[in-house]
């Protein structure tokens, strides 16, 4: 999955992700170019999942 595809997919699942993980805020989910790893780090911190688990979850949503 390339960066554009991932960004499009992320826009689709952002609301569902917030519902599933109540501690995740809009600020945590804000995506901008070059910030994906930082965003994943915040999600790892809040969910306790690995980077790979989160990327798989996004890809499979």
C-alpha positions as CSV (number, residue, x, y, z in Angstrom):
1,X,0.0,0.0,0.0
2,X,1.5,3.3,-1.0
3,X,1.3,6.5,1.0
4,X,-1.7,8.0,-0.9
5,X,-3.6,4.8,-0.5
6,X,-2.8,4.6,3.2
7,X,-3.9,8.2,3.7
8,X,-7.2,7.6,1.9
9,X,-7.8,4.4,3.9
10,X,-6.9,6.3,7.1
11,X,-9.6,8.9,6.4
12,X,-12.1,6.2,6.1
13,X,-11.3,4.4,9.4
14,X,-10.4,7.3,11.6
15,X,-13.9,7.6,13.1
16,X,-14.2,3.9,13.7
17,X,-10.8,3.8,15.3
18,X,-11.8,6.5,17.7
19,X,-14.9,4.5,18.6
20,X,-12.9,1.4,19.2
21,X,-10.2,3.0,21.3
22,X,-11.9,5.6,23.5
23,X,-8.7,7.1,24.8
24,X,-7.6,8.1,21.2
25,X,-8.3,11.8,20.5
26,X,-8.7,13.7,17.2
27,X,-5.3,15.2,17.9
28,X,-3.8,11.7,18.1
29,X,-5.3,10.8,14.7
30,X,-4.3,13.9,12.8
31,X,-2.3,12.8,9.8
32,X,0.0,15.1,7.9
33,X,2.8,14.3,5.4
34,X,5.9,13.0,7.2
35,X,4.0,12.5,10.5
36,X,2.7,9.0,10.1
37,X,5.4,7.4,12.3
38,X,4.7,10.0,15.0
39,X,1.0,9.3,14.8
40,X,1.6,5.5,15.0
41,X,3.8,6.1,18.0
42,X,1.0,8.0,19.8
43,X,-1.4,5.2,18.9
44,X,1.1,2.6,20.2
45,X,1.3,4.5,23.5
46,X,-2.5,4.7,23.8
47,X,-3.4,1.2,22.6
48,X,-0.4,-0.9,23.7
49,X,-0.1,-2.4,20.2
50,X,3.0,-2.6,18.0
51,X,3.5,-0.5,14.9
52,X,3.0,-3.6,12.8
53,X,-0.2,-4.5,14.6
54,X,-1.6,-1.0,14.0
55,X,-0.6,-0.9,10.4
56,X,-2.2,-4.3,9.8
57,X,-5.3,-3.1,11.6
58,X,-5.5,0.0,9.3
59,X,-4.8,-2.1,6.2
60,X,-7.5,-4.7,7.1
61,X,-10.2,-2.2,8.3
